[in-house]
Each structure stands twice: as C-alpha cells, then as structure tokens.
Amino acid sequence: MILGIWDGHDAGACLIEGGKVLAALNEERLSRKKLDIGFPALAAAHCLKLAGADPSQVTAAALSTSDLAKTLGRIFPALPQKHYQFRRRKQQLPFTNWQKQFKFWLTSFGPSPMLARLSEQETRKSLARLGFSSYQFRLIDHHRAHACAAAFASPFEEAAVITLDGLGDGASGSISKLSGGTLEEIKRISALNSLGIFFEQVTYLLNMRELEDEGKVMALADYSLPIPAEKNPLNDLFTVQGLELKARLTPRQMFNHLGKLLWQTPFEQFARMAQDTLQDKAVQLVANALSATGKSNLCLAGGLFANVKLNMLLRKLPQTKGWFVFPHMGDGGLALGTAAAADYEINGRSRIDLSHVFFGSSFGEPEMEAALKTGKLHYRKESDIAKIVAELIAKGEIVLWFQGAGEYGPRALGHRSILAPADSLKVKDDLNLKLKRRSWFQPFCPSMLEEDALELLADYGGESSPFMTMAYAVKPEARERLEAVISIDGSCRPQILPRGEKSLYRELIETVKQLKGTGCVLNTSFNLHGEPLVETPADAVQVMTRYNFPYLAMGDFLASGDKSA
C-alpha cells in the first residue's frame, strides 16, 4: 500500500494498492478551507480510515516537489499559510508588489540534494505524528508526478504526455513519451518560461484570485471580439521553436508589462488577448511534441489543462487520434500522481484504474438522517429518489444532490452536485446570482447521456468524456435546449455519461429525458462560491439552510426548505 502526499496549494492525500485507488481526497474537503495548504494530516488520516487500514500497512510514502519554496514552507509552515491568506484575499500584506516579485524569484529555484533531505526530514516528522514508523520514502519530481498521473490513468499504451502549469521543481512543464508501459521524459521547460505564471499574472491583474479564478479569465474572454494574432500585443511574449518554449521577459518584467498594458485595455479584451496567446503557444508546443514523439494519443496534466478551450483545440489537432486529460489536472492531483510514480519505481506498475473518481467519503442513512434532524428540515424517505428529483427538475426546480462517495478533483460529477434544468435562463440566473453568487459571465456545465451528446454536440465523436475536462461546440439547432449550460460562443463543458453505465445519476437523467425529451441537466458543484465542495451530510445541510435552497436529495431522503416536500 502506497501513500501519496501533496502539501502545497490544494494539499491532499491518496492511498493506492495493486493499481487501484483505495481513497483520495484533498485537505479542503475536511478542513473546509478552500484550496488548503500545508501537510494534509486530515486527508492522510481519513484515507486510512476509508481504506480500513492503519499506518503499519503502508509500505511506502511518496511526496512531490522539493524546490526551495516548498522546502522552506515545510520548515517554516507559517510562511505558506501567510501567503495563502494573502492569495485568497483574506489578509492584506504590506509591500504587495514586492511580495509578489519575491515569490516569482523564490519559486524559480529548483531542487537540490540538500533540499531533498530537508523535505524528507520534515515530512517524516509529520508522518510520525500520524503513527507512521516503518516505510520506504520516495521523493517524486513535480512534473514527473503530473506525467505519471496522466499517462498511467489513461487508456493508452502509447502516447505523448504533456505537463504544463505555473512551476514546480524549477520547471513549468515537461514532454514525455509513453511506450509499452515505459514513461520517458524527453524535454523539460524552465520555470522562467512559464505559460502558467503568465496566465496566473493575468488573473491577478484582472482582480481575480490566482491559482483559483483562471477559469473566469477563460469565460470573460468570450465577451471580447476576436483579435487577430498580429494585433495582439501579448502574442510576442512567448515563442515556440520545436520543443523549446521561450519567454521574452522575466516573470518580474512580464508582470510589470502586463500591468501597464491592462491600464489602457478593457478587461474582457485583455482576457481575450491572454487566452488567445495561451492557446496559440500551447497548441504549437503540443503539435510539435506529437510530431517529435511520433505518437497520436495525447495525455495531459498540470493546471494549464483546466482550460477546456485550450483542450478543445488540442483535441482537434490533425495529429491527435485519442486524448486524455487527468481529471484532477492541477496540483491538487499530485497526491495521486506521486503515489502512481512511486508504484512505478518500486513495483514497475504503469497502470492506475480510473474508471471513476469517487474516492471520498460515503455515508449511511443514520448519518444522513441525523444531519437532516439537526438542520430542522422537513424530509421524507422516497422509494425512487431519482424519479422524484427528475420530476422536480422538469418542473424548473433547483435540487441539491448528495449521493455516494465524494468526487476526487474540482468537478462535481453527480455525487456532490447542484442540479437544475438545462434549458432555463431564469433558473440559471437565480442559481448564479442569488444562490451560488458567482460572476455573471461564468457558464454552468451540463451532464448529458452519451446518446444525446451525439445529437446535441457538433464535434463529439462518441469518445469517452466523463470528467468535464473538454469543451465541445453545441449544434445551433440544439442551443435553445441547452441555453442554461452553454457559453456565449456556443460551447459547453459536458460530463458525458456512457451508455451501459449503471448509476442512480444516469437513472435521473434518463427520467429527465422521458419528461422533457432531452437527456441533459445543469450540473454545478455542491458548494457556495469560494468554498470547497461539500463532503459530509452536515456540510450539505449547512449549504441548504444558509442560502435557502428549495430541495435537498440525500440518499433516499428528500428534504425541503420553505416548500413542502
């Protein structure tokens, strides 16, 4: 049994054995601090509990990243905690710009043998407090962990494996080749040439939270008219030649340059210029990587590939035959990638079963009913909860949906979801502005049946796409049926439920199809904006009562607020 640990941004833990994920979740789900940082003591202990294991059964513990910034954060935990408060706009720090410049400088320093020893030493101390005493320790490179997650969880034996993010272990990306179970890195991209840092800076300058709101930048970009590449002043900030990605400016210079440019540019136009630049350079690099590796399948991980508009362009490359985006593509997924990499090193195993990502907590009826009673909600037990909820959605209602084990990753996939009709703009606006309180320009996403996806989406070819990691174009004649779940450009980011899947969630959507004619619902994460997804029944009840959601379906229980259940 191998324990994977990530103690940076969006800290988490994962337990694997024999190529199977026994448990995986991020610290935020238990601490209730969005994108929590630091050693994931709660998540590691909870993974053991979910797996029915104790520390003595763990034969190896693996940690990712030992660059200077991460190592200092392990020795002095107050440093990352202070930056966390600043980044999430919880605390104002003096000399803000100086602090950001210092961060860019500090994080560019890569690992060394001394830093590796210090990181191992501090991590062993933290593990000892949880009862771990006899295990082998593995330190896994940041981008190696990303690459192993993407390659080994994919369905491919042969693929080009690309990682791109802000930075980690002195790099902002890597290009590897997967062949017959062997993963070989062929190119590393320096932290000084980071598309991720560029997009992080854009996010911050647009008065959004970096490492959190980059998806808002992507959404805002749709509200600008197209900008020809030759007229985009950001387009020359990076060049791509073969597998070389080069930044024209240092991170500090780029930040200052972007700030001056934003002063004279409307926000939505600035977002469009940044999105276009990101797409242009990343597409060039990935196309060159496919050619250099001689592969036609594409495996992707790293925070940049949370950008589904970029992923859409990569899917449409002539060289791309098959694609896979690791569902927890950002640093929050490093715990699983680290465990997979350690399993590969120790046991030679290059496969992880990722047929689903429901690796979090699950609960029985007594725990659910206790939470409902504590919340003083009206509730009753239903014999067919999927049918009842489908009928409510068909009538235009919004329903909180809490079933089974929690999802691993940033997307709600039908276990911790808020569900609503896919064709109602009024419900969309009520949900966005009154209940979840998100930015008005952020689109919601759909869950749809595979058989309906073929009818609704113009560029869907029947491939597996169950994790909401890809954008597709909605057919013009289908947009009225999906107007609550599409972007202004006519695209959407769907969860596509495969034919033959046996799940309560699919039953619900099949019933919606019987009632409304289209097998699709609006599916957004079960949380309030800026908070983690709910993990427990108590979390679910708290969200319902705080913002007066009308209905909660938890297990077989249907609870109501002001309305009669």
N, C-alpha and C positions, 0 to 999 in steps of 0.2 A: 504494500500500500504506500502510495507516494502523496505527500502533502505539498501542494504548490502555494507559494505565498507571494503576494504583491503588497507592498507597504507604502506606495506612493499615491499619487492622485487616483481616487476611486479604488482604494485598497480592497483586497479580497483574498479569499482562500478557496482551495479546491482539493478534493481527495479523489484519486483515481486508482484503479486496480485492474490489471488484465485488460487494459484498453477501454475500460468503462468508467464513466464519471459517476462516482458514488454520491457526491454532494459538491455544490459550488454556489457561492453567493458572495456578495460584496458587503463590506462593513456597514455601509449606509443603511442597508435594509434593517439592521438590528440597532444601530446607534441612532438612527433617524436623522443623521446629519448628511445632507446631500453631498455625494462625491467625497466622502470622508477620507482622511489621510492619516497615515501612521500605521504601526504594526496592527494587523487585523485580528486582535485577540478574540473578539466576539465571534467573528466569522470562522476562525480556525476551530474554536471550541464547538461551535454549532455544527460545522461539517462533521466532526467526530460524532456528535450526537445523532445527526441524521443518518450517518452510516452505521450506527450501532457499534462504534469502535472506540478504543482508548489509545492513548499515545504509544503504548508499548507495541501496538500492531503496525505502527507507521515505520517502515524500514528506511525511508529516505525523505528528507525535507529539502525543497528547492526554492531558491529565492532569485528574483530577477533584478538586475541592474546594480552596479557598484561604482557608478561615476562619482565625482567629487560631491555634487549637490546631494545625491541620495545618501551617501555615506555620512556626510555632516548631519543630515536630518536624522539619521539613526543614532548618532552620538549625542546630538542636541535636539530632542524631539520638539522643543518649543519653537524652533526655527520654522519647520514646515507648518506647524499649527498657526503660527502668526501670519505666515503668508496665505494660508487657507482663509483666514478671517478677512484679510485684505482682498484676496481674489474674488471672494463671494460677496463683497461689498458689505461685510458685517462690521468692519473696523477701518477707519481712515488712518493711514500711516503718514508720518512726516516725510518730506522729500520723495513724493510718489514716483516721479520720473527717474530719480536717481536709483530708487529701489528696483524699478523695472530694468534699468540698464545693468545694474549689478547682477540681477537674476540672469539676464542674457549671457553675461560674461561667465558667471559661475557654472551654469549648466552646460557650457560648451566643453568643459574639461572632462575627458573620458576616464575610463577605469585604469587602475594600476595594481600590481600585486599587493602593495601596502593597503590600498583602499579595499581590495577584496578581502584581506584578512580582517580589517576593522569591521566591514559589513557582516562578515560571518560571525565574528565575535559578538557583536551587538544583537544579531538575530538569534544566536544560540541562547543568549540571556533571556530574550523574550519567550522563546520556546520552552525554556526551563520553567518559567513561571506557569506554563500550562501543563507541566508534568512530563514533557519530552526529555528523555535522557540518553537513549541508545538508538542512533540513526546515523546514516551517512548524509552528509550535507553537500548539496550541489549549488553552485552559483552559475546562473544562466544569463548570458548576454541578452540585453533588452530586445534587440531586433531578431535574435535567434528565437526567443520565446514567441514573438509575434509570428514569425515564419513557421515555426512548428505547429502553432495553433491552426493556422490557415491550411498548411499542407496536410497534416495528419488527420484533421477533421473533415477534409474534403472527400469527395467520392473518387478522386483521381489517383492513378498510379504514376502518371506523367504530367508535369505542369511547370509553368513558370510561376514563381512565388515572389510576390512583391510586397514589401512593407514600407509604409510612409507615415510619418507622424511628426510631432514637434521635434523631439530629440530624446535620446536615451543612450547612455554609454558612449557618448561622443559622436553619435550618428543620428541622422534624421530619416534613414531608410536603408533598405537592402534589396538586392535582387538575387534570388536563389533558383536552383534547378532541382526539381523533384523527379527522380528516375528510379523506378523499381524499388521503392522503399528507402532510397538514399537521398538526403537533402543536402545539397552542396551550395554554399554561398559563392557567388561569382563577382559581386560588386557591392561595395558599401558606400553610402552617401554621407558626407560630412555634416555634422550639426551646423556648420557655418553656411550650408547651402540648403536651408530647410523651407520647403513649401508650407509645412505645418506651422512654423513660427511666423511666417508671413501671414497666414490666414488667422492665426491667433492675434497678431497685432492689429489686423483689420477689425476683428471682433471687438477688441478692447477700445479702439478708437471710435467705433460706432456706438460707444456707451453700452456695450453688452459684456457679459461675463465670459472671458476667455476660458477655453477648455470646457465650455458648457453651452454657449449660445451660438456656436459656429453654424448650426442648422438654421438659425434665424437669419444669418447673413445670406445663406443659400436661398431661403424663401424670399427675403427682401429683394434680392437681385432680379426676381421675375417681374418686379414692378418698374423696371427701367427699360427703355427702348434698347434694342441691340446696338452694340458699339463695335464698329469694325476694328480688327486687331491693330491695323496701322494707326488708328486714332486712340488706342487705349494706352494711356501714359504708364500703366503698370506692366505692360507686356514685355518691356525690355529689362525688367528687374531680374529675370532668370533666363538662362539659355540652356538648351539641351543639345548635346552632341554625342551620338551613340548612347552609351550608358552613363555619360557624365552630365550631372545637373549642377549648374554653377549660378550662384547669386552674384549680382553686380555690386551689391552693397553688403557691409557687415550688418548683423541684426540691429545694432545701435543706430547706424546710419539709415537703415531701412525704416525703422520706427519714426525717426525724425522726418524723413522724406514723406512717408505716408501721412503723417500729421499735417504737414504743410499743404499737401495736395487735398486732403479732406476739407480743409478750411474753405476751399473755393469750389467744392463739389457737393451736389445733393446726395444725401445718404443712400438712396436707392441706386443712384448711378455709380457711386463708389463701391457699393456691394456688387453690382454687376461687373464692374471692371475687375474686382478681385476674383469673383467666381470665374470669369472668362479666363483670367490669367492662370488660375489654378488648373482649370480644365485643359487649357492648351498645353501647358508644360507637362502635366502628369500624363496626358494622353500620348504625347510624343515619347516620353520616357518608357511607358509601358509597351507601346508599339515596338520600340527598339529592343526592349527586353524579350518580347515574344520572338522576335527575329533572332536575337543573339543566342537564346536558349534552344531554338528550334522546336519549341512547344506550342501547342494550340489551345491548351487549357490554362486557365488563369486562376490563381489563388491569391487572395488579397487580405491583408490585416494591417492594423495601425489606424490611428484616429482619422486620418485623411479619408479613409474609405467609409466613414459615416456619411460622407457626401454622396447621396444617391444620384444626383445629377451627373457627377463625375463617373460613378459606376455605370450609369446608363450608356455613356459614351464608350467606356471600355468594353462593355458587352457588345456594342455594335461595331467594334473594330473588325476589319476583314479577317485578321489573323485569329480572332477569338472563336474557338469552337465551343468550349464549355467554360463556365465561370463559377467561382465560389467565394463569397465574402464571409469571413468568420463572423458569426452573429454578434459577439461581444468584441468588436474590432478595436476599440480604444484600449487605453492602458488598464481599464477595469477588467479586461480579459486576460491579462498577463498571468494571473494565478494558474489558469488552466493551461496556457501555453508553456509556462515554466514547468508544470508537472509533466506535460507531454514531452518536453525536451529532455527532462531527467529520465523519463521512462525509455526514451530513445537511446540515451547514453548508457544507461545501466542494463537494460534488457533487450535493446535492439528493436523495440516495438515502434512501428511507424504508422499506427492507426489508432484513432480515437473514435468511438461510436458517438456520433452527434445526430442521431435521428430525431432528437428533440432537445430542448434546453430547459426542461422543467426540473431543475436540480435543487430548488429551495425548499422551504418549509411547507408541510401539508398538515391539515388539522381534521379532527373528528367532529362529529355532531355535538358532543358535550361542550367542547371549547367554543364552537360557533354559537351555540345557544346561550352560553354564559355571557359572551360578549354582547349579544343582542339584548339580553336582560339588563346588563349593566348600562347599556345605552338607552334603556327605556323605550325601545322601539316596538311598534306593533308588528307582529310577524306571525306567519303560519307555515306549516310544512306542506310542500306540494308533491304530488305523485309524479309530475312531469314538469320539472322546473324549466327545461329548455323550451318546451311548448309555451308555457306561460310567459316567459321573457320574450320570446319571438312575437307573441301577440301584442305585448306592450310596445315593442319597438315598431311593429307595423302600425300601431295607433299614434306614433310620433313621440313616444316617451323615451327618456334617458334612464338607463339602468346600470347600476354598479354591479359588476360581475366578478365574484370571488370563488374560484374553484381549484381544487387540486394543489399541486406543488408550485411554488413561485418560479417565475422565469429567471434565467441567468442572462443578464445583459440589459441594455437600455430600453428594449421594446416590450410592450405588452402584447402577448400572443394568445390571448384567450383564457388565461388563468387569473390575471390581475388586470382586468380591463374595464373601461367605461364604454358602454355600447349605446348606439343611437341609430336612427335611420340614416342611410347613406344619401338620401335624396332631398333632405330638408335643410334649406339655408337658415330658416328660423332656428331650428334646433342647433345647428352649427354655431350660430351667433350667440345663442343663450349659453351653450356649453363653453365657448371660447371666452366670452367677455364677462358673463355673470358667475359661472361656476368655477371653471379652471383658471380664469383670469390670466390668459395668455395674451401675447401680442396679436393684434387683429389679423396680421398678414400671414400668420402661421397656419398652414393647411393641416387638416386632420388626415388620417390614413384609413384605408378600408381593409377589412378581412373579407375575402371572397372565395367561393368554390372554384376549383380548377376548371370545371366545365363552363362556368360563367366567365372566367378570366379570358378564355378563348373567344368569347363573344364580345366582351367589353373592351379588351385591350388591343390596340393596333399592332403592337410589336411583341406580343407574347407568343412563344412557340411551343408551349407545353412543358418547359423545363421546370425543375424543382426550384421553388422560390418561397419557402415557408417562413422566413425570418425577418421580413421587412427590411431587406438590405439593398433593394434595387428599385429604381424608378421605371415606370412604363408610361407610354402615351395612351390616353383613353380615346377610343374612337369618337369622332364628332357626334355621331348619332346616339352615343351612349352617355354623353356628358350630363344630360338632364337627370338621368337615373343616379348619377354619382356626384351631383353638384356640391354635396357637403364634404366630399373627400378628395377633391382634386385641386391642384394649384391653378393659378390664373393662366398658366401656359398650357393647361390641359393634361398635365402629367399627374401621376399618383404614385405612392409608395405602398404597394399592397402586401398583405400576408395572403398567400395563395394556399388554400388547404387542398392537399392532394386527394384525388379520387381514391376510394377504398379506405381512407382513414376512418377509424372508429373512435370518435370522441364526442363528448357532450357538446362541445363548441360547434362541431360540424352539424350535429343534430339541430342545434339552434338556428344556424344559418340556412340549413335545408328547409326548416319550417318557415323562416322569413321568405324564402323563395316561393314556397307554396302560397303564401299570403299576398305577396307583393309582385311576384313574377321575376325577381332578380335575387340571386343568392349572394348578397353583399350587405355588410353593416359597417357603420362608422365604428372604429375601434381605436380608442386612445388610452394612454396609460392611466391606471387607477392610482392617482395621486393628485395633490394640488400643485400648481405650478411652483417650481423651485424646491419641491420636496421629493424624497425618494418614493418609488412605488411602495404600496402597502405590502407588508409581509404577513401580518397576523390578522385574525378576526377583529381584535381590538383596534388595530390601525384602520381597518375598513370601516368600522362603526364610527370612529372619530371623524373620518373624512365626510361621511354621510351627515352626521349631526352638525358639524361645523358650518357646512355650506348648504344644508337643507336639500340634498339630493332627494328626488322623489322615491326611488326604489333601490333596494339592495337585494341581489340574489346571491346567497352564500350557502354553498352546498344545496340541499333541497329546501332551504328556508327562503321565503320571500318576505322582506321587511319593507315597511313603508314609513314615510315621514308624515307630512301633513295629509297625504292622501290615504284612502282606505285600501288596504292590501286585498 
